[in-house]
Amino acid sequence: MDRRKFLKYSSLAAAGFTIAACGGGGEDTAPEASETSSAAGDSPAVDFGELEKTDLTIGIIPLTDCAPLVIAKEKGFFEKYGLNVTISKEASWATVRDGLIQGRLDASHALCGMPMLTQLGEEKAPMRSLMMLDRNGNAMTLSKAAWDAGIRPLPEYASFDEFGKAYREYITGQPDPPTFAMVFPSSMHNYNTRYWMAAMGIDPDNDVKLIVIPPPQMVENMKAGTMDGYCVGEPWNQRAVFDGAGFTCTVDRDVWNGHPEKVLGTMQGWIDANPNTAKAMVAAVIEACEYCDVMDNRLEVVEIISGRPYVNAKVDYAKASMTGTYDYGGFDEEDRVKEIPDFNLFNFIETDYMKKPDNANYPYASHGVWLLTQMIRWNQIDMKEYPADADKLIAEIYPTGIYEEVAKAMGKDIPTESMKKEPGSVFIDGREFDPSDPVAYLNGFDIRAGRPQIFAFR
């Protein structure tokens, strides 16, 4: 990053944070535990009874939103609740899924759609989400070829419609469908990318070629010219900007303000065998999520997660999104650093779309409804119509009971309803999502697999 952009970036970070900035760091840098302040001793641990299992292996993918699990270990929250946790850095989301199914992992940083697609897809395995780990956190990065064709970051257009017209003409004007990557079929990266494209009149199944690439491999594939764009979590969009490999065109909190992102995933059999351990683990992660959203802690969090055992990336790559000073980049000398304080949202940041008692960790059943509509919309599962027993299915896959019991025992406020209507103002196309009428929602989309199919309760 050039000196002018670095100074701009640093001044924005200083305005939003009261602690001194951490050092620049490198890919091999990770602070020792003694270098960080105590965190877990501020309040007593809730006693959930005798723990059935205390030595746990919990998976992560090297992304900034693995922070709650890494911080729960490094700052002593797991230990506070009697858990000895080994963090296992996984190579891909497929290894996360398989590690949970096979029992190699007790729990993991998981895609919010993974439990549902694992149960309803080919695996037919009862994966469960214990809680949400975060909201937002991803972006769409485009290549220099898109830049050279005149495409610019969304904030530089008068409206999304104006951006959409330009990008649609670029995509449909290619001799062959350009390649666009996302991280896994059950990811919000996939669903938000499809939603974003369809809202612009781009058919993601025909106008582009969607492929799966693990997050740490995105930038190198962009440099090699194997794809024209991708959607991924940080720090891999900011690395593309820093390395001059691409530019961010859209942050996905603008596709859906406050969308669900990662979950704490495990298997139903594991919960059945370890009910008290499950509650203790959730309690520790809730405290870690709260720690991550104390803004004075964010730079320290970045230093910890950027180390070799975890994300293994330069601190500057993760610092941009985590401190809310996001650089859209570009291939000119223009400054495109924007303040986006809710780019990463781990527990609670008050915004236009989030007011207490809403929080980032509550496992809303309505998010499960939305995911199911998209799996049906894009023909991901063997369901041609929205099922009449969907509410029961979602309650099994995304149970609210464990989280609610733990949160109440900890004295935390929880939302009064698990089904939340999402107003049109939080979606990039202005379309309201009412979880009480998923059939009408599905039938309202012009671009979907199998159109002109009419969906109905089966």
For each residue, the residues with C-beta under 8 A, 3 or more apart:
1: 5 6 9 242 316 327
2: 5 6
3: 6 7
4: 7 8 335
5: 1 2 8 9 327 335 337
6: 1 2 3 9 10
7: 3 4 10 11
8: 4 5 11 12 335 337
9: 1 5 6 12 13 320 325 327 337
10: 6 7 13 14 21
11: 7 8 14 15
12: 8 9 15 16 323 324 325 337 339
13: 9 10 16 17 21 299 319 323 324 325
14: 10 11 17 21
15: 11 12
16: 12 13 295 323 324 325 339 341
17: 13 14 21 295 296 298 299 323
18: 295 296
19: 296 297 299 300
20:
21: 10 13 14 17 299
22: 25 299 300 302 303 315 319
23: 29 303 315
24: 314 315 316
25: 22 29 303 306 314 315 316
26: 29 314 315
27: 306 308 312 313 314
28: 307 308
29: 23 25 26 303 306 307 308 315
30: 303 304 306 307 308 309 310
31: 35 36 303 304 307
32: 35
33: 36 74
34:
35: 31 32
36: 31 33 39 74 75 300 304
37: 300
38: 41 75 76
39: 36 42 71 75 76 77 291
40: 75 76 77 79 80 287
41: 38 76 80
42: 39
43:
44:
45: 80 81 82 280 283
46: 283 406 409 410
47:
48: 51 81 276 279 280 283 406 409
49: 276
50: 276
51: 48 54 82 83 274 276 277 280
52: 273 274 275 276 277
53: 56 106 273 274 277
54: 51 82 83 84 277
55: 84 86
56: 53 78 83 84 85 86 106 107 277 281
57: 85 86 88 104 105 106
58: 69 85 86 87 88 105 106 107 108 109
59: 87 88 89 90 95 96 99 100 105 107 108 109 110
60: 63 66 69 70 87 88 89 90 108 109 310
61: 66 89 90 92 93 96 109 214 215
62: 66 89 215 216 310 311 312 313
63: 60 66 109 137 215 232 233 234 235 236 311
64: 67 137 233 234 235 302 305 311 318 321 322 344
65: 68 109 133 134 137 233 234 261 262 344 346
66: 60 61 62 63 69 70 109 262 305 310 311
67: 64 70 71 288 292 301 305 322 344 346
68: 65 71 72 133 134 285 288 289 292 346
69: 58 60 66 72 73 87 109 133 264 285 288
70: 60 66 67 73 74 87 304 305 310
71: 39 67 68 74 75 77 288 291 292 301 304 305
72: 68 69 75 77 78 85 284 285 287 288
73: 69 70 77 78 85 87
74: 33 36 70 71 304
75: 36 38 39 40 71 72 288 291
76: 38 39 40 41 79 80
77: 39 40 71 72 73 80 81 284 285 287 288 291
78: 56 72 73 81 83 84 85 281 284
79: 40 76 82 83 84
80: 40 41 45 76 77 284 287
81: 45 48 77 78 280 281 283 284
82: 45 51 54 79 280
83: 51 54 56 78 79 277 280 281 284
84: 54 55 56 78 79
85: 56 57 58 72 73 78
86: 55 56 57 58
87: 58 59 60 69 70 73 309 310
88: 57 58 59 60 99 105
89: 59 60 61 62 309 310
90: 59 60 61 93 95 96 99 108
91: 95 214
92: 61 95 96 184 214
93: 61 90 96 97 110 111 114 183 184 186 187 214
94: 97 98 184
95: 59 90 91 92 98 99
96: 59 61 90 92 93 99 100 105 108 109 110 114 265
97: 93 94 100 101 110 114 118 123 127
98: 94 95 101 102 104
99: 59 88 90 95 96 102 104 105 108
100: 59 96 97 103 104 105 107 108 110 127 265 266 267
101: 97 98 118 123 125 127 267
102: 98 99
103: 100 267 270
104: 57 98 99 100
105: 57 58 59 88 96 99 100 108
106: 53 56 57 58 266 270 274
107: 56 58 59 100 130 264 265 266 270 281
108: 58 59 60 90 96 99 100 105 264 265 266
109: 58 59 60 61 63 65 66 69 96 133 262 264 265
110: 59 93 96 97 100 114 115 127 129 262 263 264 265
111: 93 114 183 184 186 187 188 262 263
112: 115 129 132 187 188 260 261 262 263 367 371
113: 116 117 185 186 187 188 190 191 371 374 375
114: 93 96 97 110 111 117 118 127 184 186 187 263 265
115: 110 112 118 119 127 128 129 263 265 397 398
116: 113 119 120 186 368 371 372 375 394 397 398
117: 113 114 120 121 185 186 375 380 381
118: 97 101 114 115 121 123 125 127 186
119: 115 116 123 124 125 126 127 396 397
120: 116 117 124 375 381 382 383 393
121: 117 118 124 380 381
122:
123: 97 101 118 119
124: 119 120 121
125: 101 118 119 267
126: 119 267 268 269 396
127: 97 100 101 110 114 115 118 119 265 266 267 268 397
128: 115 265 266 267 268 271 396 397 398 399
129: 110 112 115 132 263 264 265 363 397 398 399
130: 107 263 264 265 266 271 278 281 282 363 399 402 403
131: 263 264 282 285 286 361 362 363 402 403
132: 112 129 135 260 261 262 263 264 360 361 362 363 364 367
133: 65 68 69 109 261 262 263 264 285 289 346 360 361
134: 65 68 137 261 262 289 344 345 346 360
135: 132 253 258 259 260 261 342 345 354 360
136: 251 252 253 257 258 259 261 342 343 344 345
137: 63 64 65 134 233 234 252 253 261 262 321 343 344 345
138: 188 189 192 231 232 233 234 237 251 252 261
139: 231 232 234 237 248 250 251 252
140: 193 196 229 230 231 237 248 249 250 251 252
141: 218 222 229 230 231 232 236 237 240 241 246 247 248 249
142: 146 147 151 228 229 246 247 248 249
143: 146 147 222 225 227 228 229 245 246
144: 147 148 245 246 331
145: 148 149 228
146: 142 143 149 151 170 228 229 249
147: 142 143 144 150 151 152 247 330 331
148: 144 145 331
149: 145 146 170
150: 147 166 170
151: 142 146 147 166 167 170 249
152: 147 156 157 249 330
153: 156 247 248 249 250 328 329 330 336
154: 157 160 163 249 250 254
155: 328 336 338
156: 152 153
157: 152 154 160 162 163 166
158: 162
159: 162 163
160: 154 157 163 164 199 200 428 429
161: 164 165
162: 157 158 159 165 166
163: 154 157 159 160 166 167 200 249 250
164: 160 161 167 168 199 200 201
165: 161 162 168 169 200
166: 150 151 157 162 163 169 170
167: 151 163 164 170 171 200 202 249
168: 164 165 171 172 200 201 202
169: 165 166 172 173
170: 146 149 150 151 166 167 173 174
171: 167 168 174 177 178 202 207 208
172: 168 169 202 207
173: 169 170
174: 170 171 177 178
175:
176:
177: 171 174 206 207 208 209
178: 171 174 208 209 227 228 229
179: 208 209 211 226 227 228
180: 193 204 208 209 210 211 227 228 229 230 231
181: 210 211 212 213 218 221 227 229 230 231 232
182: 187 189 190 193 210 211 212 213 230 231 232
183: 93 111 187 189 190 212 213 214 215 231 232 233
184: 92 93 94 111 114 187 189 190 212
185: 113 117 190 212 380
186: 93 111 113 114 116 117 118 190
187: 93 111 112 113 114 182 183 184 190 191
188: 111 112 113 138 191 192 252 259 260 261
189: 138 182 183 184 192 193 231 232 233 252
190: 113 182 183 184 185 186 187 193 194 210 231
191: 113 187 188 194 195 371 374 378
192: 138 188 189 195 196 231 252 255 256 259
193: 140 180 182 189 190 196 197 204 210 231
194: 190 191 197 198 204 210 374 378
195: 191 192 198 199 255 256 374 427 428 429
196: 140 192 193 199 200 250 252 255 428
197: 193 194 200 202 203 204 207 208
198: 194 195 201 202 203 204 445 446 447 448
199: 160 164 195 196 428 429
200: 160 163 164 165 167 168 196 197
201: 164 168 198 447
202: 167 168 171 172 197 198 207 208 447
203: 197 198 206 207 447
204: 180 193 194 197 198 207 208 210 378 447
205: 210 378 449
206: 177 203
207: 171 172 177 197 202 203 204
208: 171 177 178 179 180 197 202 204
209: 177 178 179 180
210: 180 181 182 190 193 194 204 205
211: 179 180 181 182 227
212: 181 182 183 184 185
213: 181 182 183 217 218 221 227 230
214: 61 91 92 93 183 217 218
215: 61 62 63 183 218 232 233 236
216: 62 236
217: 213 214 220 221
218: 141 181 213 214 215 221 222 230 232 236 240
219: 222 223 236 239 240 243 245 246
220: 217 223 224
221: 181 213 217 218 224 226 227 230
222: 141 143 218 219 225 226 227 230 240 245 246
223: 219 220 243 245
224: 220 221
225: 143 222
226: 179 221 222
227: 143 178 179 180 181 211 213 221 222 230
228: 142 143 145 146 178 179 180
229: 140 141 142 143 146 178 180 181 246 249
230: 140 141 180 181 182 213 218 221 222 227
231: 138 139 140 141 180 181 182 183 189 190 192 193 252
232: 63 138 139 141 181 182 183 189 215 218 236 237
233: 63 64 65 137 138 183 189 215 236 237 261
234: 63 64 65 137 138 139 237 238 317 318 320 321 322 343 344
235: 63 64 238 239 306 311 313 314 317 318 320 321
236: 63 141 215 216 218 219 232 233 239 240 317
237: 138 139 140 141 232 233 234 240 241 246 248 321
238: 234 235 241 242 248 316 317 318 320 321 326 327
239: 219 235 236 242 243 245 313 314 317
240: 141 218 219 222 236 237 243 245 246 247 248 329
241: 141 237 238 244 246 247 248 327 328 329
242: 1 238 239 314 316 317
243: 219 223 239 240
244: 241 331
245: 143 144 219 222 223 239 240
246: 141 142 143 144 219 222 229 237 240 241 329
247: 141 142 147 153 240 241 328 329 330 331 336
248: 139 140 141 142 153 237 238 240 241 251 326 327 328 329
249: 140 141 142 146 151 152 153 154 163 167 229 328
250: 139 140 153 154 163 196 254 255
251: 136 138 139 140 248 254 326 340 343
252: 136 137 138 139 140 188 189 192 196 231 255 256 259
253: 135 136 137 256 257 258 259 340 342 343
254: 154 250 251 257 428
255: 192 195 196 250 252 259 427 428
256: 192 195 252 253 259 422 426 427 428
257: 136 253 254 351 352 353 425 426 427
258: 135 136 253 342 345 351 353 354 360 426
259: 135 136 188 192 252 253 255 256
260: 112 132 135 188 263 364 367
261: 65 112 132 133 134 135 136 137 138 188 233
262: 65 66 109 110 111 112 132 133 134 137
263: 110 111 112 114 115 129 130 131 132 133 260 363
264: 69 107 108 109 110 129 130 131 132 133 281 282 285
265: 96 100 107 108 109 110 114 115 127 128 129 130
266: 100 106 107 108 127 128 130 270 271 278
267: 100 101 103 125 126 127 128 270 271
268: 126 127 128 271 272 396
269: 126 272 273
270: 103 106 107 266 267 273 274 278
271: 128 130 266 267 268 274 275 278 402
272: 268 269 275
273: 52 53 269 270
274: 51 52 53 106 270 271 277 278
275: 52 271 272 278 279
276: 48 49 50 51 52 279 280
277: 51 52 53 54 56 83 274 280 281
278: 130 266 270 271 274 275 281 282 402
279: 48 275 276 282 283 402 405 406 409
280: 45 48 51 81 82 83 276 277 283 284
281: 56 78 81 83 107 130 264 277 278 284 285
282: 130 131 264 278 279 285 286 402 403 406
283: 45 46 48 81 279 280 286 287 406 409 410
284: 72 77 78 80 81 83 280 281 287 288
285: 68 69 72 77 131 133 264 281 282 288 289
286: 131 282 283 289 290 347 361 406 407 410 412
287: 40 72 77 80 283 284 290 291
288: 67 68 69 71 72 75 77 284 285 291 292
289: 68 133 134 285 286 292 293 346 347 360 361
290: 286 287 293 294 346 347 348
291: 39 71 75 77 287 288 294 297 301
292: 67 68 71 288 289 297 298 301 344 346 347
293: 289 290 345 346 347 348 349 360
294: 290 291 297 298
295: 16 17 18 298
296: 17 18 19
297: 19 291 292 294 300 301
298: 17 292 294 295 301 302 322 323
299: 13 17 19 21 22 302 303 319 322 323
300: 19 22 36 37 297 303 304
301: 67 71 291 292 297 298 304 305 322
302: 22 64 298 299 305 306 315 318 319 322 323
303: 22 23 25 29 30 31 299 300 306 307 315
304: 30 31 36 70 71 74 300 301 307 310
305: 64 66 67 70 71 301 302 310 311 318
306: 25 27 29 30 235 302 303 310 311 312 313 314 315 317 318
307: 28 29 30 31 303 304 310 311 312
308: 27 28 29 30 312
309: 30 87 89 312
310: 30 60 62 66 70 87 89 304 305 306 307
311: 62 63 64 66 235 305 306 307 318
312: 27 62 306 307 308 309
313: 27 62 235 239 306 317 318
314: 24 25 26 27 235 239 242 306 317 318
315: 22 23 24 25 26 29 302 303 306 318 319
316: 1 24 25 238 242 319 320
317: 234 235 236 238 239 242 306 313 314 320
318: 64 234 235 238 302 305 306 311 313 314 315 321 322
319: 13 22 299 302 315 316 322 323 325
320: 9 234 235 238 316 317 323 325 326 327
321: 64 137 234 235 237 238 318 324 326 340 343 344
322: 64 67 234 298 299 301 302 318 319 343 344
323: 12 13 16 17 298 299 302 319 320
324: 12 13 16 321 339 340 341 342 343
325: 9 12 13 16 319 320 337 338 339 340
326: 238 248 251 320 321 337 338 339 340 343
327: 1 5 9 238 241 248 320 336 337 338
328: 153 155 241 247 248 249 336 337 338
329: 153 240 241 246 247 248 336
330: 147 152 153 247 334 336
331: 144 147 148 244 247
332:
333:
334: 330
335: 4 5 8
336: 153 155 247 327 328 329 330
337: 5 8 9 12 325 326 327 328
338: 155 325 326 327 328
339: 12 16 324 325 326
340: 251 253 321 324 325 326 343
341: 16 324 349
342: 135 136 253 258 324 345 349 351 354
343: 136 137 234 251 253 321 322 324 326 340
344: 64 65 67 134 136 137 234 292 321 322
345: 134 135 136 137 258 293 342 348 349 351 354 360
346: 65 67 68 133 134 289 290 292 293 360 361
347: 286 289 290 292 293 359 360 361
348: 290 293 345 354 356 358 359 360
349: 293 341 342 345 354
350: 354 355 356
351: 257 258 342 345 354
352: 257 425
353: 257 258 425 426
354: 135 258 342 345 348 349 350 351 358 359 360
355: 350 358
356: 348 350 359 413
357: 413 414 415 416
358: 348 354 355 362 415 420
359: 347 348 354 356 362 413 415
360: 132 133 134 135 258 289 293 345 346 347 348 354
361: 131 132 133 286 289 346 347 403 407
362: 131 132 358 359 400 403 407 414 415 418
363: 129 130 131 132 263 367 398 399 400 403 418
364: 132 260 367 368 398 415 418 419 420
365: 368 369 391 394 395 398 400 418 419 435
366: 369 370 418 419 420 421 422 433 435
367: 112 132 260 363 364 370 371 398
368: 116 364 365 371 372 394 397 398
369: 365 366 372 373 390 394 419 435 438
370: 366 367 373 374 422 433 435
371: 112 113 116 191 367 368 374 375
372: 116 368 369 375 376 386 390 393 394 438
373: 369 370 376 377 386 438 441 442
374: 113 191 194 195 370 371 377 378 380
375: 113 116 117 120 371 372 378 380 381 383
376: 372 373 379 380 381 383 384 385 386 442 455
377: 373 374 442 445 448 449
378: 191 194 204 205 374 375 448 449
379: 376 449 450
380: 117 121 185 374 375 376
381: 117 120 121 375 376
382: 120
383: 120 375 376 386 387 458
384: 376 450 453 455 458
385: 376 455 456 457 458
386: 372 373 376 383 390 438 439 442 455 456 457 458
387: 383 390 393 457 458
388: 457 458
389: 392 393
390: 369 372 386 387 393 394 438
391: 365 394 395
392: 389 395 396
393: 120 372 387 389 390 396 397
394: 116 365 368 369 372 390 391 397 398
395: 365 391 392 398 399 400
396: 119 126 128 268 392 393 399
397: 115 116 119 127 128 129 368 393 394
398: 115 116 128 129 363 364 365 367 368 394 395
399: 128 129 130 363 395 396 402 403
400: 362 363 365 395 403 404 418
401: 404 405
402: 130 131 271 278 279 282 399 405 406
403: 130 131 282 361 362 363 399 400 406 407 414
404: 400 401 407 408 414
405: 279 401 402 408 409
406: 46 48 279 282 283 286 402 403 409 410
407: 286 361 362 403 404 410 412 413 414
408: 404 405 411 412 414
409: 46 48 279 283 405 406
410: 46 283 286 406 407
411: 408
412: 286 407 408
413: 356 357 359 407
414: 357 362 403 404 407 408
415: 357 358 359 362 364 418 420
416: 357
417: 420
418: 362 363 364 365 366 400 415
419: 364 365 366 369 435 436
420: 358 364 366 415 417 435
421: 366 432 433 434 435 436
422: 256 366 370 426 427 432 433
423: 426 432
424: 427 430 431 432
425: 257 352 353 430
426: 256 257 258 353 422 423
427: 195 255 256 257 422 424 430 431 432 433
428: 160 195 196 199 254 255 256
429: 160 195 199
430: 424 425 427
431: 424 427 444
432: 421 422 423 424 427
433: 366 370 421 422 427 441
434: 421 437 440 441
435: 365 366 369 370 419 420 421 438
436: 419 421
437: 434 440 441
438: 369 372 373 386 390 435 441 442
439: 386 442 443 455 456 457
440: 434 437 443 444
441: 373 433 434 437 438 444 445
442: 373 376 377 386 438 439 445 448 455
443: 439 440 454 455
444: 431 440 441
445: 198 377 441 442 448
446: 198 451
447: 198 201 202 203 204 451
448: 198 377 378 442 445 451 453
449: 205 377 378 379
450: 379 384 453
451: 446 447 448
452:
453: 384 448 450
454: 443
455: 376 384 385 386 439 442 443
456: 385 386 439
457: 385 386 387 388 439
458: 383 384 385 386 387 388
